[in-house]
């Protein structure tokens, strides 16, 4: 009995461990004054920051203190990010951004940005029928 249960559960575990679909992969905030907001969160929470060069300005990665582990970002609402909502935005992995964006619209949601390429991934921002937003990414 225990052998059969362990075999069955390991098969299920292996299958779900191999898929990143549905996984939250990134969180960021896009605002008019990213430097001010970066300073706010670093002081309030204790995060550390590093600059991310964007050409004529810098956005910011946020790190856990003493670890160097990047956990989030704060971006300026400039260029391609001009229309992004000023709120913390989670990025969720999907199999196909374009297909998921089309399905969001079929389900009475909206596509607020994209689909487009960003940082080597396909990307879009969707809004559900109640107004909540999230970003979707795929290869």
C-alpha positions in Angstrom: 0.0 0.0 0.0 2.7 2.5 0.9 4.7 1.7 -2.3 1.6 2.4 -4.5 0.8 5.7 -2.7 4.4 7.0 -2.9 4.6 6.1 -6.6 1.3 7.8 -7.4 2.1 11.0 -5.4 5.6 11.3 -6.9 4.2 11.1 -10.4 1.8 14.0 -9.6 4.5 16.0 -7.8 6.9 15.6 -10.7 4.3 16.8 -13.2 3.4 19.9 -11.3 7.0 20.7 -10.4 7.9 20.7 -14.1 5.3 23.4 -15.0 5.7 27.1 -14.2 2.3 28.0 -15.7 0.4 30.0 -13.1 3.5 30.9 -11.1 3.9 34.5 -9.9 7.3 35.4 -11.3 7.8 39.1 -10.6 6.2 42.1 -8.8 6.8 45.7 -9.6 5.4 49.2 -9.3 5.3 51.8 -12.1 4.9 55.4 -10.9 5.7 58.9 -12.0 8.5 59.4 -9.5 10.2 56.0 -9.1 13.1 57.5 -7.1 10.7 59.0 -4.5 8.7 55.8 -4.2 11.9 53.7 -4.0 13.1 55.8 -1.1 9.7 55.5 0.6 9.6 51.7 0.5 13.3 51.3 1.4 12.7 53.4 4.5 9.3 52.0 5.5 10.1 48.3 4.8 13.9 48.2 5.0 14.5 47.0 1.4 17.8 48.0 -0.3 17.9 49.1 -3.9 20.1 48.9 -6.9 19.8 51.0 -10.1 18.7 49.5 -13.4 20.0 51.7 -16.2 17.2 52.5 -18.7 19.2 54.8 -21.0 18.6 58.4 -19.8 17.3 57.4 -16.4 17.3 54.5 -13.9 14.6 52.2 -12.6 15.2 50.3 -9.4 15.5 46.7 -8.2 14.5 46.1 -4.6 16.5 43.6 -2.5 16.1 41.9 0.8 18.5 43.5 3.2 21.8 41.7 3.6 21.0 39.1 1.0 21.4 40.9 -2.4 18.3 38.9 -3.5 16.2 40.9 -5.9 12.5 40.6 -5.0 10.7 43.4 -6.8 11.1 46.5 -8.9 10.0 50.1 -9.1 9.8 51.7 -12.5 9.2 55.2 -14.0 6.0 55.6 -15.9 8.0 56.6 -19.1 8.3 55.3 -22.6 6.5 51.9 -23.0 5.5 52.1 -19.3 3.6 55.3 -19.6 0.1 53.7 -19.5 0.9 51.3 -16.7 -1.4 51.5 -13.6 0.3 53.0 -10.5 -0.1 50.0 -8.3 1.9 46.9 -7.3 1.6 44.6 -10.3 2.3 40.8 -10.2 3.5 39.0 -13.3 2.0 35.5 -13.8 3.5 33.0 -16.2 1.0 31.7 -18.9 1.6 29.4 -21.8 0.8 32.0 -24.5 0.2 35.7 -23.7 -1.7 36.4 -26.8 -4.1 33.5 -26.2 -4.6 34.5 -22.6 -5.2 38.1 -23.5 -7.9 37.1 -26.0 -9.5 34.8 -23.4 -9.5 37.7 -20.9 -11.5 39.7 -23.3 -13.9 36.8 -24.0 -14.4 36.6 -20.3 -15.5 40.3 -20.1 -12.1 41.5 -19.0 -9.9 44.1 -20.7 -6.3 44.2 -22.1 -4.8 47.4 -20.8 -1.3 47.0 -22.3 0.1 44.7 -25.0 0.5 42.0 -25.9 4.1 43.1 -26.7 7.7 42.0 -26.1 9.4 43.2 -22.9 12.8 42.0 -21.6 12.9 38.9 -23.7 9.3 37.8 -22.9 5.9 38.3 -24.2 3.8 40.5 -21.9 0.4 42.1 -21.4 -1.6 43.7 -18.6 -5.1 42.5 -18.1 -8.0 43.8 -16.0 -10.7 41.4 -14.7 -14.4 42.3 -14.8 -14.2 43.8 -11.3 -11.2 46.1 -12.1 -8.3 44.2 -10.6 -5.2 44.0 -12.8 -2.2 41.7 -13.3 0.5 41.2 -15.9 0.9 38.0 -17.9 4.2 36.8 -19.3 5.2 33.9 -21.6 8.2 33.0 -23.7 
